[in-house]
Amino acid sequence: MRRTKHFLTVLFSLLLLAHSAQAQKRNPRYQEYIKQYHELAVEHMKSYRIPASITLAQGLLESGAGMSQLARKSNNHFGIKCGSSWKGRSVRHTDDAPNECFRAYRHASDSYADHSAFLVNGQRYAFLFKLPITDYKGWAHGLKKAGYATDPSYGYKLIDLIETYSLHQYDKQGAYSKRQLRRNPWLLNPHTIYMANDLAYVVARQGDTFAMLSKELGISKSKLISYNELYSDYQLQPGDIIYMKGKRKKALPAYSYYIVEPDDSMYSISQRYAIRLKNLYKLNKKAPDYMPQVGDTLRLR
């Protein structure tokens, strides 16, 4: 089967533009911080049920990605003040008021541990632990509501960091058990659902099989093969379009005709517009051995 090259080129170009715009917004120093501490955040998430995305976003925001004075001199990554119960090391720093007392740690990992304990043991944060581990928006706004910070836009700043740097991807590691992930590795990276001709489809990735997609999508392997007019021993290729229901007899009204481009085939065109292959031949009064040529005009409805 030839790949649906033109369609995917357009799709990937749009995705690349979006990714480029997002990448331009990303700060390399922040990315380095995430690389350094994401495993620690996930570890604490599994122990304390605090979303890793929230921990990382707070660390980034409160410490300036580890570059603030508190972080560099006192390993305090979360801006936690001493409080009456604190018996450890401390340092003076001007924040909301001059010369305030802040906790100081020997290592950044100690700061992460104390941050988790601070939230778990703080009664005012108890309601947050009733939220799903993947509800980073609820946690972000909840922290502001509970008084973690005085900045009125604190919750929105956390959400912006989480979404800009895709930190929510780490929360998925706490949403499932190790057994579930062993049996269903796709849980951490499910396929994106797209639409064509009012039908849902996914784009196959490297290593995908019909058995794997069947398990993820909840559709039998035989139906997926039938819906996409393939044969039982076909090996999926990256970029293959796989529909989740049978294709239609004709395209949407907006797509009446198609001009054949290089590397097109009748099958690739039928997949691109979610039209049954036999109907594409029928609409164009073509014999089964017809091979489309660049520049040919084909009816789609």
C-alpha positions as protocol buffer text, in pm:
chain_id: "A"
residue {
  index: 1
  type: MET
  ca { x: 0 y: 0 z: 0 }
}
residue {
  index: 2
  type: ARG
  ca { x: 135 y: 343 z: -93 }
}
residue {
  index: 3
  type: ARG
  ca { x: 134 y: 605 z: 179 }
}
residue {
  index: 4
  type: THR
  ca { x: -107 y: 896 z: 165 }
}
residue {
  index: 5
  type: LYS
  ca { x: 186 y: 1127 z: 112 }
}
residue {
  index: 6
  type: HIS
  ca { x: 23 y: 1456 z: 16 }
}
residue {
  index: 7
  type: PHE
  ca { x: -238 y: 1449 z: 292 }
}
residue {
  index: 8
  type: LEU
  ca { x: 13 y: 1357 z: 558 }
}
residue {
  index: 9
  type: THR
  ca { x: 260 y: 1616 z: 432 }
}
residue {
  index: 10
  type: VAL
  ca { x: -3 y: 1886 z: 480 }
}
residue {
  index: 11
  type: LEU
  ca { x: -105 y: 1745 z: 817 }
}
residue {
  index: 12
  type: PHE
  ca { x: 251 y: 1716 z: 942 }
}
residue {
  index: 13
  type: SER
  ca { x: 333 y: 2064 z: 809 }
}
residue {
  index: 14
  type: LEU
  ca { x: 51 y: 2209 z: 1017 }
}
residue {
  index: 15
  type: LEU
  ca { x: 164 y: 2012 z: 1319 }
}
residue {
  index: 16
  type: LEU
  ca { x: 522 y: 2124 z: 1260 }
}
residue {
  index: 17
  type: LEU
  ca { x: 415 y: 2489 z: 1245 }
}
residue {
  index: 18
  type: ALA
  ca { x: 225 y: 2451 z: 1570 }
}
residue {
  index: 19
  type: HIS
  ca { x: 520 y: 2270 z: 1726 }
}
residue {
  index: 20
  type: SER
  ca { x: 760 y: 2539 z: 1602 }
}
residue {
  index: 21
  type: ALA
  ca { x: 547 y: 2815 z: 1750 }
}
residue {
  index: 22
  type: GLN
  ca { x: 535 y: 2624 z: 2077 }
}
residue {
  index: 23
  type: ALA
  ca { x: 908 y: 2554 z: 2065 }
}
residue {
  index: 24
  type: GLN
  ca { x: 984 y: 2922 z: 2017 }
}
residue {
  index: 25
  type: LYS
  ca { x: 796 y: 2990 z: 2340 }
}
residue {
  index: 26
  type: ARG
  ca { x: 998 y: 2731 z: 2530 }
}
residue {
  index: 27
  type: ASN
  ca { x: 1296 y: 2840 z: 2736 }
}
residue {
  index: 28
  type: PRO
  ca { x: 1598 y: 2604 z: 2704 }
}
residue {
  index: 29
  type: ARG
  ca { x: 1681 y: 2663 z: 3072 }
}
residue {
  index: 30
  type: TYR
  ca { x: 1333 y: 2548 z: 3168 }
}
residue {
  index: 31
  type: GLN
  ca { x: 1367 y: 2242 z: 2948 }
}
residue {
  index: 32
  type: GLU
  ca { x: 1696 y: 2154 z: 3116 }
}
residue {
  index: 33
  type: TYR
  ca { x: 1532 y: 2187 z: 3458 }
}
residue {
  index: 34
  type: ILE
  ca { x: 1252 y: 1953 z: 3353 }
}
residue {
  index: 35
  type: LYS
  ca { x: 1503 y: 1702 z: 3219 }
}
residue {
  index: 36
  type: GLN
  ca { x: 1691 y: 1712 z: 3549 }
}
residue {
  index: 37
  type: TYR
  ca { x: 1396 y: 1685 z: 3788 }
}
residue {
  index: 38
  type: HIS
  ca { x: 1106 y: 1510 z: 3612 }
}
residue {
  index: 39
  type: GLU
  ca { x: 1200 y: 1166 z: 3742 }
}
residue {
  index: 40
  type: LEU
  ca { x: 1210 y: 1301 z: 4098 }
}
residue {
  index: 41
  type: ALA
  ca { x: 869 y: 1463 z: 4049 }
}
residue {
  index: 42
  type: VAL
  ca { x: 724 y: 1134 z: 3919 }
}
residue {
  index: 43
  type: GLU
  ca { x: 877 y: 945 z: 4213 }
}
residue {
  index: 44
  type: HIS
  ca { x: 707 y: 1180 z: 4459 }
}
residue {
  index: 45
  type: MET
  ca { x: 381 y: 1161 z: 4266 }
}
residue {
  index: 46
  type: LYS
  ca { x: 372 y: 785 z: 4310 }
}
residue {
  index: 47
  type: SER
  ca { x: 442 y: 819 z: 4683 }
}
residue {
  index: 48
  type: TYR
  ca { x: 224 y: 1119 z: 4768 }
}
residue {
  index: 49
  type: ARG
  ca { x: -32 y: 1147 z: 4483 }
}
residue {
  index: 50
  type: ILE
  ca { x: 71 y: 1501 z: 4391 }
}
residue {
  index: 51
  type: PRO
  ca { x: 68 y: 1542 z: 4010 }
}
residue {
  index: 52
  type: ALA
  ca { x: 421 y: 1550 z: 3874 }
}
residue {
  index: 53
  type: SER
  ca { x: 314 y: 1831 z: 3642 }
}
residue {
  index: 54
  type: ILE
  ca { x: 220 y: 2047 z: 3942 }
}
residue {
  index: 55
  type: THR
  ca { x: 545 y: 1975 z: 4124 }
}
residue {
  index: 56
  type: LEU
  ca { x: 752 y: 2059 z: 3817 }
}
residue {
  index: 57
  type: ALA
  ca { x: 551 y: 2371 z: 3734 }
}
residue {
  index: 58
  type: GLN
  ca { x: 583 y: 2498 z: 4090 }
}
residue {
  index: 59
  type: GLY
  ca { x: 954 y: 2422 z: 4088 }
}
residue {
  index: 60
  type: LEU
  ca { x: 998 y: 2610 z: 3761 }
}
residue {
  index: 61
  type: LEU
  ca { x: 792 y: 2908 z: 3874 }
}
residue {
  index: 62
  type: GLU
  ca { x: 914 y: 2939 z: 4232 }
}
residue {
  index: 63
  type: SER
  ca { x: 1282 y: 2883 z: 4157 }
}
residue {
  index: 64
  type: GLY
  ca { x: 1310 y: 3045 z: 3814 }
}
residue {
  index: 65
  type: ALA
  ca { x: 1411 y: 2703 z: 3680 }
}
residue {
  index: 66
  type: GLY
  ca { x: 1664 y: 2663 z: 3960 }
}
residue {
  index: 67
  type: MET
  ca { x: 1827 y: 3002 z: 3905 }
}
residue {
  index: 68
  type: SER
  ca { x: 1670 y: 3204 z: 4186 }
}
residue {
  index: 69
  type: GLN
  ca { x: 1882 y: 3307 z: 4484 }
}
residue {
  index: 70
  type: LEU
  ca { x: 1683 y: 3079 z: 4714 }
}
residue {
  index: 71
  type: ALA
  ca { x: 1737 y: 2782 z: 4484 }
}
residue {
  index: 72
  type: ARG
  ca { x: 2106 y: 2844 z: 4419 }
}
residue {
  index: 73
  type: LYS
  ca { x: 2211 y: 2925 z: 4776 }
}
residue {
  index: 74
  type: SER
  ca { x: 1958 y: 2732 z: 4984 }
}
residue {
  index: 75
  type: ASN
  ca { x: 1825 y: 2461 z: 4747 }
}
residue {
  index: 76
  type: ASN
  ca { x: 1473 y: 2590 z: 4815 }
}
residue {
  index: 77
  type: HIS
  ca { x: 1287 y: 2523 z: 4488 }
}
residue {
  index: 78
  type: PHE
  ca { x: 933 y: 2588 z: 4610 }
}
residue {
  index: 79
  type: GLY
  ca { x: 954 y: 2912 z: 4804 }
}
residue {
  index: 80
  type: ILE
  ca { x: 843 y: 2748 z: 5128 }
}
residue {
  index: 81
  type: LYS
  ca { x: 877 y: 2977 z: 5427 }
}
residue {
  index: 82
  type: CYS
  ca { x: 992 y: 2860 z: 5768 }
}
residue {
  index: 83
  type: GLY
  ca { x: 665 y: 2857 z: 5961 }
}
residue {
  index: 84
  type: SER
  ca { x: 642 y: 2797 z: 6334 }
}
residue {
  index: 85
  type: SER
  ca { x: 697 y: 2421 z: 6302 }
}
residue {
  index: 86
  type: TRP
  ca { x: 1020 y: 2437 z: 6101 }
}
residue {
  index: 87
  type: LYS
  ca { x: 1326 y: 2319 z: 6299 }
}
residue {
  index: 88
  type: GLY
  ca { x: 1573 y: 2289 z: 6012 }
}
residue {
  index: 89
  type: ARG
  ca { x: 1816 y: 2528 z: 5849 }
}
residue {
  index: 90
  type: SER
  ca { x: 1684 y: 2865 z: 5736 }
}
residue {
  index: 91
  type: VAL
  ca { x: 1782 y: 3172 z: 5540 }
}
residue {
  index: 92
  type: ARG
  ca { x: 1655 y: 3528 z: 5526 }
}
residue {
  index: 93
  type: HIS
  ca { x: 1512 y: 3655 z: 5198 }
}
residue {
  index: 94
  type: THR
  ca { x: 1286 y: 3939 z: 5089 }
}
residue {
  index: 95
  type: ASP
  ca { x: 962 y: 3821 z: 4930 }
}
residue {
  index: 96
  type: ASP
  ca { x: 618 y: 3957 z: 5027 }
}
residue {
  index: 97
  type: ALA
  ca { x: 791 y: 4139 z: 5311 }
}
residue {
  index: 98
  type: PRO
  ca { x: 1157 y: 4228 z: 5384 }
}
residue {
  index: 99
  type: ASN
  ca { x: 1389 y: 3976 z: 5546 }
}
residue {
  index: 100
  type: GLU
  ca { x: 1145 y: 3682 z: 5567 }
}
residue {
  index: 101
  type: CYS
  ca { x: 1248 y: 3338 z: 5693 }
}
residue {
  index: 102
  type: PHE
  ca { x: 1270 y: 3064 z: 5431 }
}
residue {
  index: 103
  type: ARG
  ca { x: 1361 y: 2697 z: 5466 }
}
residue {
  index: 104
  type: ALA
  ca { x: 1707 y: 2592 z: 5351 }
}
residue {
  index: 105
  type: TYR
  ca { x: 1810 y: 2243 z: 5237 }
}
residue {
  index: 106
  type: ARG
  ca { x: 2133 y: 2058 z: 5176 }
}
residue {
  index: 107
  type: HIS
  ca { x: 2015 y: 1920 z: 4843 }
}
residue {
  index: 108
  type: ALA
  ca { x: 1743 y: 1999 z: 4588 }
}
residue {
  index: 109
  type: SER
  ca { x: 1598 y: 1652 z: 4648 }
}
residue {
  index: 110
  type: ASP
  ca { x: 1539 y: 1753 z: 5012 }
}
residue {
  index: 111
  type: SER
  ca { x: 1340 y: 2049 z: 4887 }
}
residue {
  index: 112
  type: TYR
  ca { x: 1125 y: 1819 z: 4672 }
}
residue {
  index: 113
  type: ALA
  ca { x: 1067 y: 1586 z: 4967 }
}
residue {
  index: 114
  type: ASP
  ca { x: 971 y: 1873 z: 5195 }
}
residue {
  index: 115
  type: HIS
  ca { x: 737 y: 2016 z: 4931 }
}
residue {
  index: 116
  type: SER
  ca { x: 549 y: 1686 z: 4914 }
}
residue {
  index: 117
  type: ALA
  ca { x: 532 y: 1661 z: 5293 }
}
residue {
  index: 118
  type: PHE
  ca { x: 423 y: 2025 z: 5317 }
}
residue {
  index: 119
  type: LEU
  ca { x: 121 y: 1963 z: 5092 }
}
residue {
  index: 120
  type: VAL
  ca { x: 31 y: 1622 z: 5233 }
}
residue {
  index: 121
  type: ASN
  ca { x: 40 y: 1743 z: 5594 }
}
residue {
  index: 122
  type: GLY
  ca { x: -123 y: 2080 z: 5533 }
}
residue {
  index: 123
  type: GLN
  ca { x: -491 y: 2059 z: 5624 }
}
residue {
  index: 124
  type: ARG
  ca { x: -582 y: 2340 z: 5386 }
}
residue {
  index: 125
  type: TYR
  ca { x: -456 y: 2134 z: 5093 }
}
residue {
  index: 126
  type: ALA
  ca { x: -645 y: 1816 z: 5187 }
}
residue {
  index: 127
  type: PHE
  ca { x: -924 y: 1875 z: 4932 }
}
residue {
  index: 128
  type: LEU
  ca { x: -671 y: 1862 z: 4648 }
}
residue {
  index: 129
  type: PHE
  ca { x: -597 y: 1496 z: 4709 }
}
residue {
  index: 130
  type: LYS
  ca { x: -956 y: 1410 z: 4620 }
}
residue {
  index: 131
  type: LEU
  ca { x: -893 y: 1527 z: 4264 }
}
residue {
  index: 132
  type: PRO
  ca { x: -783 y: 1285 z: 3989 }
}
residue {
  index: 133
  type: ILE
  ca { x: -406 y: 1267 z: 3950 }
}
residue {
  index: 134
  type: THR
  ca { x: -445 y: 1402 z: 3596 }
}
residue {
  index: 135
  type: ASP
  ca { x: -652 y: 1710 z: 3694 }
}
residue {
  index: 136
  type: TYR
  ca { x: -364 y: 1958 z: 3685 }
}
residue {
  index: 137
  type: LYS
  ca { x: -601 y: 2251 z: 3631 }
}
residue {
  index: 138
  type: GLY
  ca { x: -794 y: 2165 z: 3946 }
}
residue {
  index: 139
  type: TRP
  ca { x: -469 y: 2139 z: 4139 }
}
residue {
  index: 140
  type: ALA
  ca { x: -332 y: 2464 z: 3999 }
}
residue {
  index: 141
  type: HIS
  ca { x: -638 y: 2669 z: 4088 }
}
residue {
  index: 142
  type: GLY
  ca { x: -676 y: 2478 z: 4415 }
}
residue {
  index: 143
  type: LEU
  ca { x: -327 y: 2573 z: 4530 }
}
residue {
  index: 144
  type: LYS
  ca { x: -409 y: 2939 z: 4473 }
}
residue {
  index: 145
  type: LYS
  ca { x: -741 y: 2900 z: 4652 }
}
residue {
  index: 146
  type: ALA
  ca { x: -570 y: 2733 z: 4948 }
}
residue {
  index: 147
  type: GLY
  ca { x: -326 y: 3023 z: 4977 }
}
residue {
  index: 148
  type: TYR
  ca { x: -2 y: 2868 z: 4854 }
}
residue {
  index: 149
  type: ALA
  ca { x: 80 y: 3199 z: 4681 }
}
residue {
  index: 150
  type: THR
  ca { x: -51 y: 3554 z: 4694 }
}
residue {
  index: 151
  type: ASP
  ca { x: -26 y: 3614 z: 4318 }
}
residue {
  index: 152
  type: PRO
  ca { x: -388 y: 3624 z: 4188 }
}
residue {
  index: 153
  type: SER
  ca { x: -279 y: 3465 z: 3859 }
}
residue {
  index: 154
  type: TYR
  ca { x: -74 y: 3189 z: 4024 }
}
residue {
  index: 155
  type: GLY
  ca { x: -300 y: 2905 z: 3905 }
}
residue {
  index: 156
  type: TYR
  ca { x: -301 y: 3029 z: 3547 }
}
residue {
  index: 157
  type: LYS
  ca { x: 78 y: 3061 z: 3548 }
}
residue {
  index: 158
  type: LEU
  ca { x: 113 y: 2699 z: 3657 }
}
residue {
  index: 159
  type: ILE
  ca { x: -128 y: 2586 z: 3387 }
}
residue {
  index: 160
  type: ASP
  ca { x: 58 y: 2782 z: 3122 }
}
residue {
  index: 161
  type: LEU
  ca { x: 387 y: 2619 z: 3223 }
}
residue {
  index: 162
  type: ILE
  ca { x: 230 y: 2273 z: 3226 }
}
residue {
  index: 163
  type: GLU
  ca { x: 80 y: 2314 z: 2880 }
}
residue {
  index: 164
  type: THR
  ca { x: 377 y: 2496 z: 2725 }
}
residue {
  index: 165
  type: TYR
  ca { x: 620 y: 2225 z: 2834 }
}
residue {
  index: 166
  type: SER
  ca { x: 374 y: 1930 z: 2814 }
}
residue {
  index: 167
  type: LEU
  ca { x: 431 y: 1849 z: 3180 }
}
residue {
  index: 168
  type: HIS
  ca { x: 97 y: 1667 z: 3203 }
}
residue {
  index: 169
  type: GLN
  ca { x: 256 y: 1377 z: 3016 }
}
residue {
  index: 170
  type: TYR
  ca { x: 426 y: 1279 z: 3342 }
}
residue {
  index: 171
  type: ASP
  ca { x: 96 y: 1262 z: 3531 }
}
residue {
  index: 172
  type: LYS
  ca { x: -9 y: 962 z: 3324 }
}
residue {
  index: 173
  type: GLN
  ca { x: 262 y: 758 z: 3493 }
}
residue {
  index: 174
  type: GLY
  ca { x: 72 y: 796 z: 3818 }
}
residue {
  index: 175
  type: ALA
  ca { x: -271 y: 731 z: 3675 }
}
residue {
  index: 176
  type: TYR
  ca { x: -207 y: 363 z: 3605 }
}
residue {
  index: 177
  type: SER
  ca { x: -50 y: 74 z: 3790 }
}
residue {
  index: 178
  type: LYS
  ca { x: 273 y: -86 z: 3671 }
}
residue {
  index: 179
  type: ARG
  ca { x: 74 y: -395 z: 3576 }
}
residue {
  index: 180
  type: GLN
  ca { x: -164 y: -188 z: 3363 }
}
residue {
  index: 181
  type: LEU
  ca { x: 125 y: -16 z: 3186 }
}
residue {
  index: 182
  type: ARG
  ca { x: 301 y: -347 z: 3118 }
}
residue {
  index: 183
  type: ARG
  ca { x: -14 y: -484 z: 2959 }
}
residue {
  index: 184
  type: ASN
  ca { x: -116 y: -158 z: 2788 }
}
residue {
  index: 185
  type: PRO
  ca { x: 194 y: 54 z: 2712 }
}
residue {
  index: 186
  type: TRP
  ca { x: -14 y: 280 z: 2485 }
}
residue {
  index: 187
  type: LEU
  ca { x: -184 y: 427 z: 2795 }
}
residue {
  index: 188
  type: LEU
  ca { x: 105 y: 670 z: 2832 }
}
residue {
  index: 189
  type: ASN
  ca { x: 85 y: 782 z: 2470 }
}
residue {
  index: 190
  type: PRO
  ca { x: -254 y: 710 z: 2311 }
}
residue {
  index: 191
  type: HIS
  ca { x: -311 y: 784 z: 1944 }
}
residue {
  index: 192
  type: THR
  ca { x: -467 y: 1116 z: 1850 }
}
residue {
  index: 193
  type: ILE
  ca { x: -813 y: 1084 z: 1695 }
}
residue {
  index: 194
  type: TYR
  ca { x: -867 y: 1271 z: 1368 }
}
residue {
  index: 195
  type: MET
  ca { x: -1176 y: 1311 z: 1149 }
}
residue {
  index: 196
  type: ALA
  ca { x: -1235 y: 1270 z: 775 }
}
residue {
  index: 197
  type: ASN
  ca { x: -1574 y: 1246 z: 605 }
}
residue {
  index: 198
  type: ASP
  ca { x: -1727 y: 1252 z: 955 }
}
residue {
  index: 199
  type: LEU
  ca { x: -1538 y: 934 z: 1044 }
}
residue {
  index: 200
  type: ALA
  ca { x: -1280 y: 895 z: 1318 }
}
residue {
  index: 201
  type: TYR
  ca { x: -936 y: 764 z: 1236 }
}
residue {
  index: 202
  type: VAL
  ca { x: -585 y: 734 z: 1380 }
}
residue {
  index: 203
  type: VAL
  ca { x: -247 y: 749 z: 1208 }
}
residue {
  index: 204
  type: ALA
  ca { x: -29 y: 442 z: 1258 }
}
residue {
  index: 205
  type: ARG
  ca { x: 307 y: 486 z: 1425 }
}
residue {
  index: 206
  type: GLN
  ca { x: 631 y: 290 z: 1409 }
}
residue {
  index: 207
  type: GLY
  ca { x: 579 y: -53 z: 1563 }
}
residue {
  index: 208
  type: ASP
  ca { x: 199 y: -44 z: 1559 }
}
residue {
  index: 209
  type: THR
  ca { x: 6 y: -363 z: 1486 }
}
residue {
  index: 210
  type: PHE
  ca { x: -363 y: -427 z: 1436 }
}
residue {
  index: 211
  type: ALA
  ca { x: -363 y: -623 z: 1762 }
}
residue {
  index: 212
  type: MET
  ca { x: -225 y: -323 z: 1951 }
}
residue {
  index: 213
  type: LEU
  ca { x: -470 y: -80 z: 1791 }
}
residue {
  index: 214
  type: SER
  ca { x: -755 y: -321 z: 1856 }
}
residue {
  index: 215
  type: LYS
  ca { x: -677 y: -320 z: 2227 }
}
residue {
  index: 216
  type: GLU
  ca { x: -638 y: 57 z: 2245 }
}
residue {
  index: 217
  type: LEU
  ca { x: -942 y: 149 z: 2038 }
}
residue {
  index: 218
  type: GLY
  ca { x: -1171 y: -125 z: 2165 }
}
residue {
  index: 219
  type: ILE
  ca { x: -1243 y: -249 z: 1812 }
}
residue {
  index: 220
  type: SER
  ca { x: -1173 y: -603 z: 1698 }
}
residue {
  index: 221
  type: LYS
  ca { x: -873 y: -665 z: 1477 }
}
residue {
  index: 222
  type: SER
  ca { x: -1090 y: -817 z: 1205 }
}
residue {
  index: 223
  type: LYS
  ca { x: -1316 y: -511 z: 1196 }
}
residue {
  index: 224
  type: LEU
  ca { x: -1022 y: -271 z: 1172 }
}
residue {
  index: 225
  type: ILE
  ca { x: -885 y: -472 z: 879 }
}
residue {
  index: 226
  type: SER
  ca { x: -1227 y: -484 z: 713 }
}
residue {
  index: 227
  type: TYR
  ca { x: -1305 y: -115 z: 767 }
}
residue {
  index: 228
  type: ASN
  ca { x: -977 y: -22 z: 600 }
}
residue {
  index: 229
  type: GLU
  ca { x: -1004 y: -274 z: 316 }
}
residue {
  index: 230
  type: LEU
  ca { x: -679 y: -450 z: 400 }
}
residue {
  index: 231
  type: TYR
  ca { x: -576 y: -814 z: 419 }
}
residue {
  index: 232
  type: SER
  ca { x: -523 y: -1012 z: 740 }
}
residue {
  index: 233
  type: ASP
  ca { x: -144 y: -1033 z: 727 }
}
residue {
  index: 234
  type: TYR
  ca { x: -87 y: -670 z: 627 }
}
residue {
  index: 235
  type: GLN
  ca { x: 190 y: -504 z: 829 }
}
residue {
  index: 236
  type: LEU
  ca { x: 104 y: -151 z: 936 }
}
residue {
  index: 237
  type: GLN
  ca { x: 339 y: 123 z: 817 }
}
residue {
  index: 238
  type: PRO
  ca { x: 400 y: 458 z: 991 }
}
residue {
  index: 239
  type: GLY
  ca { x: 157 y: 710 z: 842 }
}
residue {
  index: 240
  type: ASP
  ca { x: -115 y: 460 z: 750 }
}
residue {
  index: 241
  type: ILE
  ca { x: -464 y: 598 z: 806 }
}
residue {
  index: 242
  type: ILE
  ca { x: -679 y: 355 z: 1004 }
}
residue {
  index: 243
  type: TYR
  ca { x: -1052 y: 420 z: 1028 }
}
residue {
  index: 244
  type: MET
  ca { x: -1258 y: 310 z: 1325 }
}
residue {
  index: 245
  type: LYS
  ca { x: -1574 y: 252 z: 1119 }
}
residue {
  index: 246
  type: GLY
  ca { x: -1649 y: 149 z: 764 }
}
residue {
  index: 247
  type: LYS
  ca { x: -1580 y: 414 z: 500 }
}
residue {
  index: 248
  type: ARG
  ca { x: -1861 y: 591 z: 313 }
}
residue {
  index: 249
  type: LYS
  ca { x: -1985 y: 573 z: -47 }
}
residue {
  index: 250
  type: LYS
  ca { x: -1880 y: 928 z: -130 }
}
residue {
  index: 251
  type: ALA
  ca { x: -1693 y: 1226 z: 11 }
}
residue {
  index: 252
  type: LEU
  ca { x: -1834 y: 1531 z: 184 }
}
residue {
  index: 253
  type: PRO
  ca { x: -1988 y: 1802 z: -43 }
}
residue {
  index: 254
  type: ALA
  ca { x: -1678 y: 2018 z: 1 }
}
residue {
  index: 255
  type: TYR
  ca { x: -1471 y: 1753 z: -180 }
}
residue {
  index: 256
  type: SER
  ca { x: -1633 y: 1690 z: -516 }
}
residue {
  index: 257
  type: TYR
  ca { x: -1318 y: 1632 z: -721 }
}
residue {
  index: 258
  type: TYR
  ca { x: -954 y: 1543 z: -671 }
}
residue {
  index: 259
  type: ILE
  ca { x: -657 y: 1601 z: -899 }
}
residue {
  index: 260
  type: VAL
  ca { x: -408 y: 1316 z: -876 }
}
residue {
  index: 261
  type: GLU
  ca { x: -63 y: 1399 z: -742 }
}
residue {
  index: 262
  type: PRO
  ca { x: 268 y: 1206 z: -739 }
}
residue {
  index: 263
  type: ASP
  ca { x: 264 y: 881 z: -537 }
}
residue {
  index: 264
  type: ASP
  ca { x: -117 y: 871 z: -525 }
}
residue {
  index: 265
  type: SER
  ca { x: -303 y: 546 z: -570 }
}
residue {
  index: 266
  type: MET
  ca { x: -675 y: 474 z: -579 }
}
residue {
  index: 267
  type: TYR
  ca { x: -639 y: 319 z: -235 }
}
residue {
  index: 268
  type: SER
  ca { x: -450 y: 613 z: -84 }
}
residue {
  index: 269
  type: ILE
  ca { x: -713 y: 853 z: -221 }
}
residue {
  index: 270
  type: SER
  ca { x: -992 y: 636 z: -84 }
}
residue {
  index: 271
  type: GLN
  ca { x: -824 y: 645 z: 259 }
}
residue {
  index: 272
  type: ARG
  ca { x: -762 y: 1019 z: 248 }
}
residue {
  index: 273
  type: TYR
  ca { x: -1128 y: 1097 z: 187 }
}
residue {
  index: 274
  type: ALA
  ca { x: -1281 y: 797 z: 368 }
}
residue {
  index: 275
  type: ILE
  ca { x: -1447 y: 656 z: 56 }
}
residue {
  index: 276
  type: ARG
  ca { x: -1485 y: 284 z: -8 }
}
residue {
  index: 277
  type: LEU
  ca { x: -1239 y: 178 z: -274 }
}
residue {
  index: 278
  type: LYS
  ca { x: -1499 y: 8 z: -495 }
}
residue {
  index: 279
  type: ASN
  ca { x: -1714 y: 322 z: -483 }
}
residue {
  index: 280
  type: LEU
  ca { x: -1422 y: 541 z: -591 }
}
residue {
  index: 281
  type: TYR
  ca { x: -1379 y: 319 z: -897 }
}
residue {
  index: 282
  type: LYS
  ca { x: -1754 y: 322 z: -957 }
}
residue {
  index: 283
  type: LEU
  ca { x: -1788 y: 702 z: -927 }
}
residue {
  index: 284
  type: ASN
  ca { x: -1519 y: 740 z: -1193 }
}
residue {
  index: 285
  type: LYS
  ca { x: -1630 y: 449 z: -1414 }
}
residue {
  index: 286
  type: LYS
  ca { x: -1285 y: 296 z: -1395 }
}
residue {
  index: 287
  type: ALA
  ca { x: -1188 y: -67 z: -1440 }
}
residue {
  index: 288
  type: PRO
  ca { x: -1018 y: -249 z: -1147 }
}
residue {
  index: 289
  type: ASP
  ca { x: -682 y: -231 z: -1326 }
}
residue {
  index: 290
  type: TYR
  ca { x: -694 y: 149 z: -1363 }
}
residue {
  index: 291
  type: MET
  ca { x: -382 y: 326 z: -1231 }
}
residue {
  index: 292
  type: PRO
  ca { x: -428 y: 700 z: -1166 }
}
residue {
  index: 293
  type: GLN
  ca { x: -186 y: 930 z: -1343 }
}
residue {
  index: 294
  type: VAL
  ca { x: -59 y: 1266 z: -1218 }
}
residue {
  index: 295
  type: GLY
  ca { x: -305 y: 1533 z: -1328 }
}
residue {
  index: 296
  type: ASP
  ca { x: -606 y: 1301 z: -1363 }
}
residue {
  index: 297
  type: THR
  ca { x: -929 y: 1442 z: -1223 }
}
residue {
  index: 298
  type: LEU
  ca { x: -1129 y: 1200 z: -1009 }
}
residue {
  index: 299
  type: ARG
  ca { x: -1482 y: 1240 z: -881 }
}
residue {
  index: 300
  type: LEU
  ca { x: -1522 y: 1194 z: -506 }
}
residue {
  index: 301
  type: ARG
  ca { x: -1904 y: 1211 z: -495 }
}
